[in-house]
Amino acid sequence: RGDIVAVCTTGAYNYSMASNYNRIPRPPVVMLRGGESYVGFPQEIYDLSAAIDYLDSCDRYGYEALVLFGHSRGGYAACAMADSDYEISAIVSVAGINSAMDAVIEPAADAVGPLAYLNYPFLWLYQSLLFDYDTANLEVSELLNSTEIPTLIIHGVADETVSHDAHSVMAHRAEIQSGNVHFLSWEERGAQGHVDILYDADGTANEELMAEIAAFIETK
């Protein structure tokens, strides 16, 4: 009792697939930046930006093209770079969410229903104070509406974690008028969900999906 256990880099699903047990809640996810800790979804954008800065400091290891590929939170962060000053050749987002607030409020609403929205103003204020206002309130659909970076948005039609038609980037496709953004609703049987879209039945990478992504990148 009283001990603190920190696990570095839990990955995308160790935490999200965990659950409360016997009134013991899941531990918090704590992000670190500049020696200070933060808890919040927009941290993904800072992390990706730092990774690109590192690649640029290493001259991208000799590679000229930089393609951002992200799934779920990573898809959100990848699309957020559409408005950056980085030289990006293409962006691919799979099952990406549209905004940090959507990411926070959707699972809460799934757990407790409409009551979750009573906390929306407080969550919004918390995110805005914790991170800079523009980052905390970034909506991917607004950035992509004017992007010149070739972008591919993919989403499984049976995704129950980030719904195809609510809170996802895909759900806002009618608002995105840029001809550089392409949309693909994935309907392959057994690979329509949030995670299984990435895999074939034998647990290996979804070859059909990867072929679509490779073809998109090669043409850009």
Buried (B, 14 or more C-beta within 10 A) or exposed (E): EEEEEEEEEEEEEEEBEEEEEEEEEEEEBEBEEEEEEBEBBBBBBBBBBEEBEEBEEEEBEEEEEBBBBBBBBBBBBBBBBBBBEBEBBBBBBBBBBBBBBBBBBBBBBEEEEEEBEEBBEEBBEBBBEBBEEEBBBBBBBBBBBEBEBBBBBBBBBBBEBBBBEEBBBBBBBEEBEBEBBBEBBBEBEEBBBBBBBBBBEEEEEBEEBEEBBEEBBEEB
